Amino acid sequence: MPGRSRLSFDLDVDIAVVGAGLAGLTVALEAARLGASVAVLEGRHIGWNASGHQLGTVMPGFGLPIGELIARIGFEDTRELWALSREGAEYVRATASEELIPGIALSEGALEVSNVEAGDQLISRLQMLGEDFETEVEGWQVDRVRAELKTDHYFHGVYYPKAFQIDGRKYVHGLAALARRAGARIFEDTPVVSIDPSGIRKRIVTPSARLRASHIVLAGNVHLGAPLRRLSETLLPVWRYAAVTAPLGERLAEAITFRGSVTDTDGIDHFRIVDGDRLMWASPETTWAARPERFAGAIQRRIRAIFPQLGSVGIAEVWGGAVGQTVHGMPQIGQLRRGLWVASGFGRQGLNTTAMAGQLIARSILWGDERWRLFSPFELVWAGGTTGRVAGHVIGMWERGSSAAAGALARYRERARVQERIREARLAEANRQAGTRPPLRHPPPGRPRPQRTRPPANPAEGEGAS
Ligand SMILES: Cc1cc2nc3c(=O)[nH]c(=O)nc-3n(C[C@H](O)[C@H](O)[C@H](O)COP(=O)(O)OP(=O)(O)OC[C@H]3O[C@@H](n4cnc5c(N)ncnc54)[C@H](O)[C@@H]3O)c2cc1C
């Protein structure tokens, strides 16, 4: 990486972007490509938070389940938003090519697995995604899922052949390099301490210089802080932790043959194989910042709970980052007042959604594209301050607990069904050997069933109309 440069002189630009994460860098790259003069101001360094610590899985859609989205804004608008989210994923695919970002290691396919038996829901989900939302999907039966992931924790699965994964850290630095190449200037160690958004030319103050711009894009996620505290308070910060294991050799290949990313429908575990025989795994969450190393044991136990055959795996590296969760679960994308833009609240699914936001905002500023207004129904809602964080933590724990309970119940039912089948087979065999007939559960075929007569509702009916 080139040495960091700090903003140490006053500057005038068309567009100032606060934050060099995925969102800020995509706005900067797109706006610079469209010919604007752009400066990105980053308080620490490129990819310092979640953007430099994600797992690189690129899926269509949003953190909010599609059914809830339809219930909130209706079918047609959901279809349009979904199409935008797919375009976001395609943008990442086009940008994450070996020519543009060498070593990006793009690989195809992602699998979403269910923690409980949900065959019926799966069919309607597949139909909706495939037919109504034009997303290529395959339904995997339990046997197929378990042939690829040798665990009884998962049941059915939805396979997305067009989803993919990349080296997430390379991507964020690759975006920065492309933005610079397109003419954007990126200043690190440059925290924005205050913003005056009034007037045609808006003003930004940093510790060592001032900047004036016609447009300001706030892409600071949960760390925006002082410059617009009320905006930061519409996000619930959730720190998510991930680890990569030591090499696991052959035992990993025996436990997992699927090569893409795996996520569960409850959003608890997210993993994939990296470097041939290591597991990369994200799971624990807190609503306060903690040292990631503290979660090595929790991730190790989680891997063992899902894949007991792997035993106690060695952990090589642990990291974490804060994602911004909105109250309604959808990202914050749009214009707060003339020339003041927001791009944040991307939650756990930030790769396709930040790409979409970057394009929408740059095109709106430079081309007048108004499609960002599809996000207008999702207003800025206060996330509840400290109480909101405590509540968020409790809800998160409860959701994980109830998901674990539902999973355990589903596995118990499955075992009980298998045992019942074995018992019945043994009984049938014993009866066959003894020459006895099994006790009848149902009337034998052929014998007429006793007819139940319905008392006539109208006494005249029973007597026959004459
Ligand atoms: C462990 C983990 C795994 C994940 N895996 C995936 C995945 O596989 N796929 C996926 O789609 N998503 C994933 N995500 C989610 C994704 O990483 C985020 O949604 C995304 O990175 C958010 O990007 P952002 O640009 O909004 O925020 P950030 O990455 O937080 O960037 C914001 C930047 O703004 C800067 N900033 C803030 N305030 C100021 C200020 N006042 N002045 C100057 N600079 C400021 C910060 O320093 C920071 O660098 C994962 C997240 C985590 C934590």
The ligand as an SDF file (V2000), in Angstrom:
LIG
                    3D

 53 58  0  0  0  0  0  0  0  0999 V2000
  -16.8610  -10.1110   10.6300 C   0  0  0  0  0  0  0  0  0  0  0  0
  -17.6740   -9.5020    9.5180 C   0  0  0  0  0  0  0  0  0  0  0  0
  -17.9280  -10.2530    8.3820 C   0  0  0  0  0  0  0  0  0  0  0  0
  -18.6920   -9.6910    7.3420 C   0  0  0  0  0  0  0  0  0  0  0  0
  -18.8400  -10.4260    6.2140 N   0  0  0  0  0  0  0  0  0  0  0  0
  -19.5580   -9.9130    5.1810 C   0  0  0  0  0  0  0  0  0  0  0  0
  -19.6930  -10.6530    3.9790 C   0  0  0  0  0  0  0  0  0  0  0  0
  -19.1360  -11.7230    3.8220 O   0  0  0  0  0  0  0  0  0  0  0  0
  -20.4460  -10.1060    2.9910 N   0  0  0  0  0  0  0  0  0  0  0  0
  -21.0600   -8.8990    3.1060 C   0  0  0  0  0  0  0  0  0  0  0  0
  -21.7600   -8.4770    2.1730 O   0  0  0  0  0  0  0  0  0  0  0  0
  -20.8910   -8.1360    4.2270 N   0  0  0  0  0  0  0  0  0  0  0  0
  -20.1590   -8.6190    5.2680 C   0  0  0  0  0  0  0  0  0  0  0  0
  -19.9830   -7.8710    6.4050 N   0  0  0  0  0  0  0  0  0  0  0  0
  -20.6410   -6.5410    6.4920 C   0  0  0  0  0  0  0  0  0  0  0  0
  -19.8120   -5.4470    5.7860 C   0  0  0  0  0  0  0  0  0  0  0  0
  -18.4720   -5.5680    6.1730 O   0  0  0  0  0  0  0  0  0  0  0  0
  -20.3160   -4.0370    6.1650 C   0  0  0  0  0  0  0  0  0  0  0  0
  -21.6940   -3.9410    5.9120 O   0  0  0  0  0  0  0  0  0  0  0  0
  -19.6060   -2.9570    5.3430 C   0  0  0  0  0  0  0  0  0  0  0  0
  -18.2200   -3.0970    5.4480 O   0  0  0  0  0  0  0  0  0  0  0  0
  -20.0110   -1.5520    5.7860 C   0  0  0  0  0  0  0  0  0  0  0  0
  -19.2220   -0.6260    5.0710 O   0  0  0  0  0  0  0  0  0  0  0  0
  -19.2200    0.9340    5.4040 P   0  0  0  0  0  0  0  0  0  0  0  0
  -18.3790    1.5890    4.3940 O   0  0  0  0  0  0  0  0  0  0  0  0
  -20.6100    1.4040    5.5800 O   0  0  0  0  0  0  0  0  0  0  0  0
  -18.6080    1.0510    6.8730 O   0  0  0  0  0  0  0  0  0  0  0  0
  -17.1320    0.9660    7.5070 P   0  0  0  0  0  0  0  0  0  0  0  0
  -16.3860   -0.1860    6.9910 O   0  0  0  0  0  0  0  0  0  0  0  0
  -17.3470    1.0480    8.9730 O   0  0  0  0  0  0  0  0  0  0  0  0
  -16.3980    2.2760    7.0090 O   0  0  0  0  0  0  0  0  0  0  0  0
  -16.6470    3.5330    7.5860 C   0  0  0  0  0  0  0  0  0  0  0  0
  -15.3600    4.3160    7.6550 C   0  0  0  0  0  0  0  0  0  0  0  0
  -15.6700    5.6690    8.0150 O   0  0  0  0  0  0  0  0  0  0  0  0
  -14.6590    6.1780    8.8410 C   0  0  0  0  0  0  0  0  0  0  0  0
  -15.2090    7.3060    9.6130 N   0  0  0  0  0  0  0  0  0  0  0  0
  -16.2650    7.2810   10.4620 C   0  0  0  0  0  0  0  0  0  0  0  0
  -16.4810    8.5110   10.9780 N   0  0  0  0  0  0  0  0  0  0  0  0
  -15.5500    9.3270   10.4430 C   0  0  0  0  0  0  0  0  0  0  0  0
  -15.2600   10.7250   10.6110 C   0  0  0  0  0  0  0  0  0  0  0  0
  -15.9740   11.4960   11.4270 N   0  0  0  0  0  0  0  0  0  0  0  0
  -14.2130   11.2440    9.9100 N   0  0  0  0  0  0  0  0  0  0  0  0
  -13.4980   10.4620    9.0540 C   0  0  0  0  0  0  0  0  0  0  0  0
  -13.7110    9.1460    8.8950 N   0  0  0  0  0  0  0  0  0  0  0  0
  -14.7360    8.5850    9.5730 C   0  0  0  0  0  0  0  0  0  0  0  0
  -14.2840    4.9720    9.7220 C   0  0  0  0  0  0  0  0  0  0  0  0
  -12.9770    5.1320   10.2470 O   0  0  0  0  0  0  0  0  0  0  0  0
  -14.4000    3.8070    8.7350 C   0  0  0  0  0  0  0  0  0  0  0  0
  -13.1690    3.4900    8.1400 O   0  0  0  0  0  0  0  0  0  0  0  0
  -19.2170   -8.3730    7.4550 C   0  0  0  0  0  0  0  0  0  0  0  0
  -18.9390   -7.6280    8.5960 C   0  0  0  0  0  0  0  0  0  0  0  0
  -18.1640   -8.1700    9.6140 C   0  0  0  0  0  0  0  0  0  0  0  0
  -17.8390   -7.3300   10.8120 C   0  0  0  0  0  0  0  0  0  0  0  0
  1  2  1  0
  2  3  1  0
  2 52  2  0
  3  4  2  0
  4  5  1  0
  4 50  1  0
  5  6  2  0
  6  7  1  0
  6 13  1  0
  7  8  2  0
  7  9  1  0
  9 10  1  0
 10 11  2  0
 10 12  1  0
 12 13  2  0
 13 14  1  0
 14 15  1  0
 14 50  1  0
 15 16  1  0
 16 17  1  0
 16 18  1  0
 18 19  1  0
 18 20  1  0
 20 21  1  0
 20 22  1  0
 22 23  1  0
 23 24  1  0
 24 25  2  0
 24 26  1  0
 24 27  1  0
 27 28  1  0
 28 29  2  0
 28 30  1  0
 28 31  1  0
 31 32  1  0
 32 33  1  0
 33 34  1  0
 33 48  1  0
 34 35  1  0
 35 36  1  0
 35 46  1  0
 36 37  1  0
 36 45  1  0
 37 38  2  0
 38 39  1  0
 39 40  1  0
 39 45  2  0
 40 41  1  0
 40 42  2  0
 42 43  1  0
 43 44  2  0
 44 45  1  0
 46 47  1  0
 46 48  1  0
 48 49  1  0
 50 51  2  0
 51 52  1  0
 52 53  1  0
M  END
$$$$
